[in-house]
Amino acid sequence: MKSIQDMREEDFLEFVKKIYNSGFSTEKQQITAILEFSRLVEHPSGHDLIYYPEEGKDGPENVVLEVKNWRSANGKPGFKDQ
């Protein structure tokens, strides 16, 4: 099973953008991507980072930054290119 440290940051950002833009062919694929996002990030807020972000932390770039910061602060590995 893929983990976040198997992904480059730019690839993860593209994945988050695709979720934001509902860029999947079917609703089932979109839901699968959202669940995969939650699994990958391991953040306690999960997909709420995308759908219910804290004020000023919305948008794909801010979501990726929040994930990076949270993982670093909690001793979790980062992206492949870090």
PDB file of N, CA, C and O in Angstrom:
ATOM      1  N   MET A   1       0.843  -1.179   0.000  1.00  0.00           N
ATOM      2  CA  MET A   1       0.000   0.000   0.000  1.00  0.00           C
ATOM      3  C   MET A   1       0.891   1.245   0.000  1.00  0.00           C
ATOM      4  O   MET A   1       1.847   1.323   0.771  1.00  0.00           O
ATOM      5  N   LYS A   2       0.589   2.187  -0.834  1.00  0.00           N
ATOM      6  CA  LYS A   2       1.368   3.412  -0.966  1.00  0.00           C
ATOM      7  C   LYS A   2       1.274   4.257   0.304  1.00  0.00           C
ATOM      8  O   LYS A   2       0.226   4.324   0.946  1.00  0.00           O
ATOM      9  N   SER A   3       2.390   4.901   0.653  1.00  0.00           N
ATOM     10  CA  SER A   3       2.393   5.823   1.785  1.00  0.00           C
ATOM     11  C   SER A   3       2.852   7.193   1.295  1.00  0.00           C
ATOM     12  O   SER A   3       3.332   7.332   0.170  1.00  0.00           O
ATOM     13  N   ILE A   4       2.700   8.188   2.141  1.00  0.00           N
ATOM     14  CA  ILE A   4       3.029   9.548   1.723  1.00  0.00           C
ATOM     15  C   ILE A   4       4.513   9.696   1.395  1.00  0.00           C
ATOM     16  O   ILE A   4       4.880  10.510   0.548  1.00  0.00           O
ATOM     17  N   GLN A   5       5.367   8.919   2.057  1.00  0.00           N
ATOM     18  CA  GLN A   5       6.799   9.028   1.769  1.00  0.00           C
ATOM     19  C   GLN A   5       7.175   8.389   0.429  1.00  0.00           C
ATOM     20  O   GLN A   5       8.316   8.514  -0.014  1.00  0.00           O
ATOM     21  N   ASP A   6       6.235   7.712  -0.212  1.00  0.00           N
ATOM     22  CA  ASP A   6       6.444   7.179  -1.564  1.00  0.00           C
ATOM     23  C   ASP A   6       6.087   8.206  -2.641  1.00  0.00           C
ATOM     24  O   ASP A   6       6.320   7.981  -3.829  1.00  0.00           O
ATOM     25  N   MET A   7       5.518   9.339  -2.208  1.00  0.00           N
ATOM     26  CA  MET A   7       5.037  10.351  -3.153  1.00  0.00           C
ATOM     27  C   MET A   7       5.913  11.596  -3.109  1.00  0.00           C
ATOM     28  O   MET A   7       6.392  12.000  -2.050  1.00  0.00           O
ATOM     29  N   ARG A   8       6.112  12.197  -4.283  1.00  0.00           N
ATOM     30  CA  ARG A   8       6.764  13.503  -4.318  1.00  0.00           C
ATOM     31  C   ARG A   8       5.719  14.549  -3.944  1.00  0.00           C
ATOM     32  O   ARG A   8       4.528  14.366  -4.195  1.00  0.00           O
ATOM     33  N   GLU A   9       6.172  15.640  -3.347  1.00  0.00           N
ATOM     34  CA  GLU A   9       5.248  16.685  -2.917  1.00  0.00           C
ATOM     35  C   GLU A   9       4.416  17.217  -4.080  1.00  0.00           C
ATOM     36  O   GLU A   9       3.218  17.453  -3.922  1.00  0.00           O
ATOM     37  N   GLU A  10       5.028  17.407  -5.231  1.00  0.00           N
ATOM     38  CA  GLU A  10       4.286  17.950  -6.375  1.00  0.00           C
ATOM     39  C   GLU A  10       3.210  16.980  -6.856  1.00  0.00           C
ATOM     40  O   GLU A  10       2.153  17.411  -7.318  1.00  0.00           O
ATOM     41  N   ASP A  11       3.465  15.677  -6.753  1.00  0.00           N
ATOM     42  CA  ASP A  11       2.452  14.688  -7.136  1.00  0.00           C
ATOM     43  C   ASP A  11       1.294  14.688  -6.143  1.00  0.00           C
ATOM     44  O   ASP A  11       0.133  14.557  -6.530  1.00  0.00           O
ATOM     45  N   PHE A  12       1.621  14.836  -4.864  1.00  0.00           N
ATOM     46  CA  PHE A  12       0.574  14.901  -3.847  1.00  0.00           C
ATOM     47  C   PHE A  12      -0.275  16.158  -4.054  1.00  0.00           C
ATOM     48  O   PHE A  12      -1.498  16.110  -3.924  1.00  0.00           O
ATOM     49  N   LEU A  13       0.369  17.274  -4.374  1.00  0.00           N
ATOM     50  CA  LEU A  13      -0.367  18.511  -4.640  1.00  0.00           C
ATOM     51  C   LEU A  13      -1.322  18.316  -5.817  1.00  0.00           C
ATOM     52  O   LEU A  13      -2.465  18.768  -5.757  1.00  0.00           O
ATOM     53  N   GLU A  14      -0.884  17.663  -6.867  1.00  0.00           N
ATOM     54  CA  GLU A  14      -1.762  17.398  -8.014  1.00  0.00           C
ATOM     55  C   GLU A  14      -2.943  16.515  -7.609  1.00  0.00           C
ATOM     56  O   GLU A  14      -4.064  16.720  -8.074  1.00  0.00           O
ATOM     57  N   PHE A  15      -2.690  15.542  -6.750  1.00  0.00           N
ATOM     58  CA  PHE A  15      -3.746  14.670  -6.231  1.00  0.00           C
ATOM     59  C   PHE A  15      -4.776  15.497  -5.454  1.00  0.00           C
ATOM     60  O   PHE A  15      -5.981  15.323  -5.635  1.00  0.00           O
ATOM     61  N   VAL A  16      -4.296  16.398  -4.589  1.00  0.00           N
ATOM     62  CA  VAL A  16      -5.196  17.255  -3.804  1.00  0.00           C
ATOM     63  C   VAL A  16      -5.983  18.182  -4.732  1.00  0.00           C
ATOM     64  O   VAL A  16      -7.180  18.386  -4.533  1.00  0.00           O
ATOM     65  N   LYS A  17      -5.323  18.739  -5.736  1.00  0.00           N
ATOM     66  CA  LYS A  17      -6.024  19.608  -6.693  1.00  0.00           C
ATOM     67  C   LYS A  17      -7.131  18.845  -7.418  1.00  0.00           C
ATOM     68  O   LYS A  17      -8.214  19.382  -7.652  1.00  0.00           O
ATOM     69  N   LYS A  18      -6.854  17.606  -7.767  1.00  0.00           N
ATOM     70  CA  LYS A  18      -7.859  16.794  -8.466  1.00  0.00           C
ATOM     71  C   LYS A  18      -9.071  16.556  -7.567  1.00  0.00           C
ATOM     72  O   LYS A  18     -10.208  16.564  -8.039  1.00  0.00           O
ATOM     73  N   ILE A  19      -8.830  16.344  -6.272  1.00  0.00           N
ATOM     74  CA  ILE A  19      -9.943  16.201  -5.326  1.00  0.00           C
ATOM     75  C   ILE A  19     -10.721  17.513  -5.261  1.00  0.00           C
ATOM     76  O   ILE A  19     -11.949  17.511  -5.348  1.00  0.00           O
ATOM     77  N   TYR A  20     -10.017  18.628  -5.108  1.00  0.00           N
ATOM     78  CA  TYR A  20     -10.656  19.945  -5.029  1.00  0.00           C
ATOM     79  C   TYR A  20     -11.536  20.224  -6.234  1.00  0.00           C
ATOM     80  O   TYR A  20     -12.634  20.764  -6.101  1.00  0.00           O
ATOM     81  N   ASN A  21     -11.054  19.856  -7.399  1.00  0.00           N
ATOM     82  CA  ASN A  21     -11.760  20.157  -8.645  1.00  0.00           C
ATOM     83  C   ASN A  21     -12.738  19.070  -9.066  1.00  0.00           C
ATOM     84  O   ASN A  21     -13.281  19.112 -10.170  1.00  0.00           O
ATOM     85  N   SER A  22     -12.966  18.093  -8.184  1.00  0.00           N
ATOM     86  CA  SER A  22     -13.824  16.953  -8.519  1.00  0.00           C
ATOM     87  C   SER A  22     -13.422  16.392  -9.880  1.00  0.00           C
ATOM     88  O   SER A  22     -14.258  16.190 -10.760  1.00  0.00           O
ATOM     89  N   GLY A  23     -12.128  16.148 -10.027  1.00  0.00           N
ATOM     90  CA  GLY A  23     -11.575  15.745 -11.310  1.00  0.00           C
ATOM     91  C   GLY A  23     -11.593  14.260 -11.599  1.00  0.00           C
ATOM     92  O   GLY A  23     -10.874  13.794 -12.483  1.00  0.00           O
ATOM     93  N   PHE A  24     -12.391  13.518 -10.880  1.00  0.00           N
ATOM     94  CA  PHE A  24     -12.480  12.078 -11.117  1.00  0.00           C
ATOM     95  C   PHE A  24     -13.707  11.782 -11.967  1.00  0.00           C
ATOM     96  O   PHE A  24     -14.687  12.525 -11.939  1.00  0.00           O
ATOM     97  N   SER A  25     -13.646  10.707 -12.710  1.00  0.00           N
ATOM     98  CA  SER A  25     -14.708  10.380 -13.674  1.00  0.00           C
ATOM     99  C   SER A  25     -16.036  10.040 -13.018  1.00  0.00           C
ATOM    100  O   SER A  25     -17.100  10.344 -13.556  1.00  0.00           O
ATOM    101  N   THR A  26     -15.968   9.410 -11.855  1.00  0.00           N
ATOM    102  CA  THR A  26     -17.201   8.991 -11.185  1.00  0.00           C
ATOM    103  C   THR A  26     -17.185   9.433  -9.725  1.00  0.00           C
ATOM    104  O   THR A  26     -16.137   9.740  -9.157  1.00  0.00           O
ATOM    105  N   GLU A  27     -18.365   9.453  -9.147  1.00  0.00           N
ATOM    106  CA  GLU A  27     -18.484   9.785  -7.725  1.00  0.00           C
ATOM    107  C   GLU A  27     -17.740   8.756  -6.874  1.00  0.00           C
ATOM    108  O   GLU A  27     -17.123   9.102  -5.867  1.00  0.00           O
ATOM    109  N   LYS A  28     -17.804   7.506  -7.282  1.00  0.00           N
ATOM    110  CA  LYS A  28     -17.108   6.450  -6.545  1.00  0.00           C
ATOM    111  C   LYS A  28     -15.600   6.699  -6.535  1.00  0.00           C
ATOM    112  O   LYS A  28     -14.954   6.527  -5.501  1.00  0.00           O
ATOM    113  N   GLN A  29     -15.036   7.101  -7.673  1.00  0.00           N
ATOM    114  CA  GLN A  29     -13.602   7.405  -7.739  1.00  0.00           C
ATOM    115  C   GLN A  29     -13.259   8.607  -6.858  1.00  0.00           C
ATOM    116  O   GLN A  29     -12.214   8.625  -6.208  1.00  0.00           O
ATOM    117  N   GLN A  30     -14.135   9.602  -6.837  1.00  0.00           N
ATOM    118  CA  GLN A  30     -13.923  10.788  -5.996  1.00  0.00           C
ATOM    119  C   GLN A  30     -13.906  10.387  -4.523  1.00  0.00           C
ATOM    120  O   GLN A  30     -13.023  10.807  -3.775  1.00  0.00           O
ATOM    121  N   ILE A  31     -14.865   9.587  -4.109  1.00  0.00           N
ATOM    122  CA  ILE A  31     -14.938   9.137  -2.716  1.00  0.00           C
ATOM    123  C   ILE A  31     -13.715   8.303  -2.364  1.00  0.00           C
ATOM    124  O   ILE A  31     -13.145   8.456  -1.284  1.00  0.00           O
ATOM    125  N   THR A  32     -13.314   7.428  -3.266  1.00  0.00           N
ATOM    126  CA  THR A  32     -12.118   6.611  -3.038  1.00  0.00           C
ATOM    127  C   THR A  32     -10.893   7.502  -2.854  1.00  0.00           C
ATOM    128  O   THR A  32     -10.064   7.237  -1.984  1.00  0.00           O
ATOM    129  N   ALA A  33     -10.769   8.549  -3.657  1.00  0.00           N
ATOM    130  CA  ALA A  33      -9.640   9.479  -3.549  1.00  0.00           C
ATOM    131  C   ALA A  33      -9.664  10.224  -2.215  1.00  0.00           C
ATOM    132  O   ALA A  33      -8.619  10.416  -1.593  1.00  0.00           O
ATOM    133  N   ILE A  34     -10.830  10.636  -1.781  1.00  0.00           N
ATOM    134  CA  ILE A  34     -10.962  11.343  -0.502  1.00  0.00           C
ATOM    135  C   ILE A  34     -10.542  10.433   0.649  1.00  0.00           C
ATOM    136  O   ILE A  34      -9.831  10.862   1.557  1.00  0.00           O
ATOM    137  N   LEU A  35     -10.977   9.198   0.610  1.00  0.00           N
ATOM    138  CA  LEU A  35     -10.602   8.242   1.656  1.00  0.00           C
ATOM    139  C   LEU A  35      -9.106   7.950   1.618  1.00  0.00           C
ATOM    140  O   LEU A  35      -8.473   7.798   2.663  1.00  0.00           O
ATOM    141  N   GLU A  36      -8.544   7.873   0.422  1.00  0.00           N
ATOM    142  CA  GLU A  36      -7.106   7.658   0.273  1.00  0.00           C
ATOM    143  C   GLU A  36      -6.331   8.855   0.819  1.00  0.00           C
ATOM    144  O   GLU A  36      -5.296   8.679   1.462  1.00  0.00           O
ATOM    145  N   PHE A  37      -6.813  10.054   0.571  1.00  0.00           N
ATOM    146  CA  PHE A  37      -6.195  11.257   1.124  1.00  0.00           C
ATOM    147  C   PHE A  37      -6.127  11.151   2.646  1.00  0.00           C
ATOM    148  O   PHE A  37      -5.069  11.365   3.239  1.00  0.00           O
ATOM    149  N   SER A  38      -7.245  10.826   3.271  1.00  0.00           N
ATOM    150  CA  SER A  38      -7.280  10.710   4.737  1.00  0.00           C
ATOM    151  C   SER A  38      -6.303   9.654   5.236  1.00  0.00           C
ATOM    152  O   SER A  38      -5.627   9.861   6.244  1.00  0.00           O
ATOM    153  N   ARG A  39      -6.226   8.534   4.545  1.00  0.00           N
ATOM    154  CA  ARG A  39      -5.313   7.463   4.949  1.00  0.00           C
ATOM    155  C   ARG A  39      -3.865   7.915   4.819  1.00  0.00           C
ATOM    156  O   ARG A  39      -3.054   7.681   5.715  1.00  0.00           O
ATOM    157  N   LEU A  40      -3.544   8.557   3.716  1.00  0.00           N
ATOM    158  CA  LEU A  40      -2.169   8.985   3.468  1.00  0.00           C
ATOM    159  C   LEU A  40      -1.684  10.030   4.468  1.00  0.00           C
ATOM    160  O   LEU A  40      -0.568   9.928   4.977  1.00  0.00           O
ATOM    161  N   VAL A  41      -2.505  11.022   4.750  1.00  0.00           N
ATOM    162  CA  VAL A  41      -2.036  12.142   5.575  1.00  0.00           C
ATOM    163  C   VAL A  41      -1.931  11.792   7.051  1.00  0.00           C
ATOM    164  O   VAL A  41      -1.087  12.347   7.755  1.00  0.00           O
ATOM    165  N   GLU A  42      -2.772  10.883   7.535  1.00  0.00           N
ATOM    166  CA  GLU A  42      -2.793  10.478   8.939  1.00  0.00           C
ATOM    167  C   GLU A  42      -3.113  11.637   9.884  1.00  0.00           C
ATOM    168  O   GLU A  42      -2.961  11.502  11.098  1.00  0.00           O
ATOM    169  N   HIS A  43      -3.546  12.749   9.352  1.00  0.00           N
ATOM    170  CA  HIS A  43      -3.888  13.935  10.148  1.00  0.00           C
ATOM    171  C   HIS A  43      -5.212  13.676  10.855  1.00  0.00           C
ATOM    172  O   HIS A  43      -6.117  13.089  10.262  1.00  0.00           O
ATOM    173  N   PRO A  44      -5.346  14.102  12.113  1.00  0.00           N
ATOM    174  CA  PRO A  44      -6.603  13.844  12.829  1.00  0.00           C
ATOM    175  C   PRO A  44      -7.834  14.470  12.168  1.00  0.00           C
ATOM    176  O   PRO A  44      -8.949  13.987  12.366  1.00  0.00           O
ATOM    177  N   SER A  45      -7.649  15.518  11.400  1.00  0.00           N
ATOM    178  CA  SER A  45      -8.788  16.145  10.717  1.00  0.00           C
ATOM    179  C   SER A  45      -9.148  15.451   9.412  1.00  0.00           C
ATOM    180  O   SER A  45     -10.227  15.677   8.866  1.00  0.00           O
ATOM    181  N   GLY A  46      -8.249  14.605   8.907  1.00  0.00           N
ATOM    182  CA  GLY A  46      -8.532  13.851   7.689  1.00  0.00           C
ATOM    183  C   GLY A  46      -8.985  14.739   6.547  1.00  0.00           C
ATOM    184  O   GLY A  46      -8.390  15.785   6.286  1.00  0.00           O
ATOM    185  N   HIS A  47     -10.044  14.317   5.867  1.00  0.00           N
ATOM    186  CA  HIS A  47     -10.515  15.073   4.700  1.00  0.00           C
ATOM    187  C   HIS A  47     -11.187  16.393   5.064  1.00  0.00           C
ATOM    188  O   HIS A  47     -11.511  17.183   4.178  1.00  0.00           O
ATOM    189  N   ASP A  48     -11.403  16.642   6.362  1.00  0.00           N
ATOM    190  CA  ASP A  48     -11.899  17.959   6.773  1.00  0.00           C
ATOM    191  C   ASP A  48     -10.890  19.058   6.433  1.00  0.00           C
ATOM    192  O   ASP A  48     -11.263  20.225   6.315  1.00  0.00           O
ATOM    193  N   LEU A  49      -9.617  18.693   6.274  1.00  0.00           N
ATOM    194  CA  LEU A  49      -8.616  19.671   5.836  1.00  0.00           C
ATOM    195  C   LEU A  49      -9.013  20.273   4.492  1.00  0.00           C
ATOM    196  O   LEU A  49      -8.704  21.430   4.205  1.00  0.00           O
ATOM    197  N   ILE A  50      -9.690  19.489   3.680  1.00  0.00           N
ATOM    198  CA  ILE A  50     -10.131  19.956   2.367  1.00  0.00           C
ATOM    199  C   ILE A  50     -11.504  20.615   2.452  1.00  0.00           C
ATOM    200  O   ILE A  50     -11.704  21.710   1.926  1.00  0.00           O
ATOM    201  N   TYR A  51     -12.438  19.956   3.108  1.00  0.00           N
ATOM    202  CA  TYR A  51     -13.828  20.410   3.076  1.00  0.00           C
ATOM    203  C   TYR A  51     -14.213  21.396   4.170  1.00  0.00           C
ATOM    204  O   TYR A  51     -15.160  22.164   4.000  1.00  0.00           O
ATOM    205  N   TYR A  52     -13.498  21.389   5.289  1.00  0.00           N
ATOM    206  CA  TYR A  52     -13.781  22.303   6.401  1.00  0.00           C
ATOM    207  C   TYR A  52     -12.471  22.851   6.965  1.00  0.00           C
ATOM    208  O   TYR A  52     -12.177  22.651   8.144  1.00  0.00           O
ATOM    209  N   PRO A  53     -11.683  23.541   6.138  1.00  0.00           N
ATOM    210  CA  PRO A  53     -10.382  24.027   6.609  1.00  0.00           C
ATOM    211  C   PRO A  53     -10.535  25.157   7.623  1.00  0.00           C
ATOM    212  O   PRO A  53     -11.551  25.850   7.666  1.00  0.00           O
ATOM    213  N   GLU A  54      -9.491  25.319   8.439  1.00  0.00           N
ATOM    214  CA  GLU A  54      -9.456  26.469   9.330  1.00  0.00           C
ATOM    215  C   GLU A  54      -9.385  27.726   8.465  1.00  0.00           C
ATOM    216  O   GLU A  54      -8.938  27.682   7.319  1.00  0.00           O
ATOM    217  N   GLU A  55      -9.833  28.840   9.032  1.00  0.00           N
ATOM    218  CA  GLU A  55      -9.827  30.092   8.288  1.00  0.00           C
ATOM    219  C   GLU A  55      -8.415  30.409   7.795  1.00  0.00           C
ATOM    220  O   GLU A  55      -7.451  30.336   8.557  1.00  0.00           O
ATOM    221  N   GLY A  56      -8.306  30.757   6.523  1.00  0.00           N
ATOM    222  CA  GLY A  56      -7.027  31.100   5.926  1.00  0.00           C
ATOM    223  C   GLY A  56      -6.192  29.911   5.496  1.00  0.00           C
ATOM    224  O   GLY A  56      -5.079  30.082   4.997  1.00  0.00           O
ATOM    225  N   LYS A  57      -6.719  28.695   5.684  1.00  0.00           N
ATOM    226  CA  LYS A  57      -5.959  27.495   5.328  1.00  0.00           C
ATOM    227  C   LYS A  57      -6.656  26.687   4.236  1.00  0.00           C
ATOM    228  O   LYS A  57      -6.486  25.471   4.150  1.00  0.00           O
ATOM    229  N   ASP A  58      -7.438  27.369   3.407  1.00  0.00           N
ATOM    230  CA  ASP A  58      -8.118  26.647   2.336  1.00  0.00           C
ATOM    231  C   ASP A  58      -7.279  26.680   1.065  1.00  0.00           C
ATOM    232  O   ASP A  58      -6.352  27.480   0.941  1.00  0.00           O
ATOM    233  N   GLY A  59      -7.606  25.822   0.143  1.00  0.00           N
ATOM    234  CA  GLY A  59      -6.879  25.714  -1.114  1.00  0.00           C
ATOM    235  C   GLY A  59      -5.864  24.589  -1.069  1.00  0.00           C
ATOM    236  O   GLY A  59      -5.308  24.292  -0.011  1.00  0.00           O
ATOM    237  N   PRO A  60      -5.622  23.965  -2.205  1.00  0.00           N
ATOM    238  CA  PRO A  60      -4.724  22.811  -2.262  1.00  0.00           C
ATOM    239  C   PRO A  60      -3.331  23.066  -1.684  1.00  0.00           C
ATOM    240  O   PRO A  60      -2.804  22.230  -0.951  1.00  0.00           O
ATOM    241  N   GLU A  61      -2.734  24.211  -2.008  1.00  0.00           N
ATOM    242  CA  GLU A  61      -1.384  24.498  -1.520  1.00  0.00           C
ATOM    243  C   GLU A  61      -1.351  24.585   0.000  1.00  0.00           C
ATOM    244  O   GLU A  61      -0.420  24.089   0.633  1.00  0.00           O
ATOM    245  N   ASN A  62      -2.372  25.217   0.589  1.00  0.00           N
ATOM    246  CA  ASN A  62      -2.433  25.331   2.048  1.00  0.00           C
ATOM    247  C   ASN A  62      -2.689  23.983   2.711  1.00  0.00           C
ATOM    248  O   ASN A  62      -2.184  23.720   3.802  1.00  0.00           O
ATOM    249  N   VAL A  63      -3.462  23.140   2.065  1.00  0.00           N
ATOM    250  CA  VAL A  63      -3.698  21.796   2.597  1.00  0.00           C
ATOM    251  C   VAL A  63      -2.385  21.017   2.635  1.00  0.00           C
ATOM    252  O   VAL A  63      -2.070  20.376   3.637  1.00  0.00           O
ATOM    253  N   VAL A  64      -1.627  21.073   1.551  1.00  0.00           N
ATOM    254  CA  VAL A  64      -0.343  20.362   1.507  1.00  0.00           C
ATOM    255  C   VAL A  64       0.606  20.922   2.568  1.00  0.00           C
ATOM    256  O   VAL A  64       1.306  20.159   3.233  1.00  0.00           O
ATOM    257  N   LEU A  65       0.635  22.233   2.729  1.00  0.00           N
ATOM    258  CA  LEU A  65       1.483  22.850   3.750  1.00  0.00           C
ATOM    259  C   LEU A  65       1.073  22.392   5.147  1.00  0.00           C
ATOM    260  O   LEU A  65       1.932  22.080   5.972  1.00  0.00           O
ATOM    261  N   GLU A  66      -0.217  22.351   5.416  1.00  0.00           N
ATOM    262  CA  GLU A  66      -0.710  21.886   6.718  1.00  0.00           C
ATOM    263  C   GLU A  66      -0.308  20.438   6.963  1.00  0.00           C
ATOM    264  O   GLU A  66       0.121  20.088   8.063  1.00  0.00           O
ATOM    265  N   VAL A  67      -0.442  19.602   5.951  1.00  0.00           N
ATOM    266  CA  VAL A  67      -0.056  18.191   6.075  1.00  0.00           C
ATOM    267  C   VAL A  67       1.438  18.093   6.379  1.00  0.00           C
ATOM    268  O   VAL A  67       1.839  17.362   7.286  1.00  0.00           O
ATOM    269  N   LYS A  68       2.264  18.824   5.629  1.00  0.00           N
ATOM    270  CA  LYS A  68       3.717  18.798   5.853  1.00  0.00           C
ATOM    271  C   LYS A  68       4.065  19.236   7.272  1.00  0.00           C
ATOM    272  O   LYS A  68       4.841  18.574   7.962  1.00  0.00           O
ATOM    273  N   ASN A  69       3.486  20.353   7.700  1.00  0.00           N
ATOM    274  CA  ASN A  69       3.790  20.881   9.030  1.00  0.00           C
ATOM    275  C   ASN A  69       3.342  19.934  10.126  1.00  0.00           C
ATOM    276  O   ASN A  69       4.072  19.705  11.091  1.00  0.00           O
ATOM    277  N   TRP A  70       2.145  19.383   9.983  1.00  0.00           N
ATOM    278  CA  TRP A  70       1.628  18.475  11.008  1.00  0.00           C
ATOM    279  C   TRP A  70       2.469  17.206  11.079  1.00  0.00           C
ATOM    280  O   TRP A  70       2.807  16.747  12.170  1.00  0.00           O
ATOM    281  N   ARG A  71       2.805  16.646   9.942  1.00  0.00           N
ATOM    282  CA  ARG A  71       3.609  15.416   9.930  1.00  0.00           C
ATOM    283  C   ARG A  71       4.976  15.668  10.554  1.00  0.00           C
ATOM    284  O   ARG A  71       5.462  14.842  11.327  1.00  0.00           O
ATOM    285  N   SER A  72       5.596  16.782  10.233  1.00  0.00           N
ATOM    286  CA  SER A  72       6.905  17.122  10.795  1.00  0.00           C
ATOM    287  C   SER A  72       6.810  17.297  12.313  1.00  0.00           C
ATOM    288  O   SER A  72       7.646  16.778  13.052  1.00  0.00           O
ATOM    289  N   ALA A  73       5.798  18.023  12.773  1.00  0.00           N
ATOM    290  CA  ALA A  73       5.624  18.275  14.207  1.00  0.00           C
ATOM    291  C   ALA A  73       5.316  17.005  14.988  1.00  0.00           C
ATOM    292  O   ALA A  73       5.533  16.948  16.199  1.00  0.00           O
ATOM    293  N   ASN A  74       4.810  15.987  14.298  1.00  0.00           N
ATOM    294  CA  ASN A  74       4.434  14.746  14.971  1.00  0.00           C
ATOM    295  C   ASN A  74       5.380  13.588  14.667  1.00  0.00           C
ATOM    296  O   ASN A  74       5.043  12.426  14.892  1.00  0.00           O
ATOM    297  N   GLY A  75       6.565  13.912  14.155  1.00  0.00           N
ATOM    298  CA  GLY A  75       7.598  12.905  13.926  1.00  0.00           C
ATOM    299  C   GLY A  75       7.278  11.891  12.846  1.00  0.00           C
ATOM    300  O   GLY A  75       7.793  10.773  12.863  1.00  0.00           O
ATOM    301  N   LYS A  76       6.434  12.275  11.912  1.00  0.00           N
ATOM    302  CA  LYS A  76       6.068  11.365  10.824  1.00  0.00           C
ATOM    303  C   LYS A  76       6.913  11.694   9.593  1.00  0.00           C
ATOM    304  O   LYS A  76       7.281  12.852   9.393  1.00  0.00           O
ATOM    305  N   PRO A  77       7.221  10.702   8.774  1.00  0.00           N
ATOM    306  CA  PRO A  77       8.027  10.966   7.583  1.00  0.00           C
ATOM    307  C   PRO A  77       7.313  11.886   6.600  1.00  0.00           C
ATOM    308  O   PRO A  77       6.085  11.940   6.549  1.00  0.00           O
ATOM    309  N   GLY A  78       8.113  12.604   5.825  1.00  0.00           N
ATOM    310  CA  GLY A  78       7.576  13.536   4.845  1.00  0.00           C
ATOM    311  C   GLY A  78       7.499  12.916   3.463  1.00  0.00           C
ATOM    312  O   GLY A  78       7.514  11.696   3.297  1.00  0.00           O
ATOM    313  N   PHE A  79       7.417  13.781   2.494  1.00  0.00           N
ATOM    314  CA  PHE A  79       7.323  13.341   1.110  1.00  0.00           C
ATOM    315  C   PHE A  79       8.645  12.764   0.628  1.00  0.00           C
ATOM    316  O   PHE A  79       9.692  12.976   1.239  1.00  0.00           O
ATOM    317  N   LYS A  80       8.581  12.046  -0.455  1.00  0.00           N
ATOM    318  CA  LYS A  80       9.740  11.378  -1.045  1.00  0.00           C
ATOM    319  C   LYS A  80      10.897  12.342  -1.296  1.00  0.00           C
ATOM    320  O   LYS A  80      12.057  11.977  -1.107  1.00  0.00           O
ATOM    321  N   ASP A  81      10.596  13.556  -1.716  1.00  0.00           N
ATOM    322  CA  ASP A  81      11.640  14.510  -2.081  1.00  0.00           C
ATOM    323  C   ASP A  81      12.085  15.408  -0.934  1.00  0.00           C
ATOM    324  O   ASP A  81      12.778  16.398  -1.171  1.00  0.00           O
ATOM    325  N   GLN A  82      11.710  15.093   0.293  1.00  0.00           N
ATOM    326  CA  GLN A  82      12.118  15.921   1.437  1.00  0.00           C
ATOM    327  C   GLN A  82      13.339  15.354   2.092  1.00  0.00           C
ATOM    328  O   GLN A  82      13.830  15.915   3.072  1.00  0.00           O
TER     329      GLN A  82
END
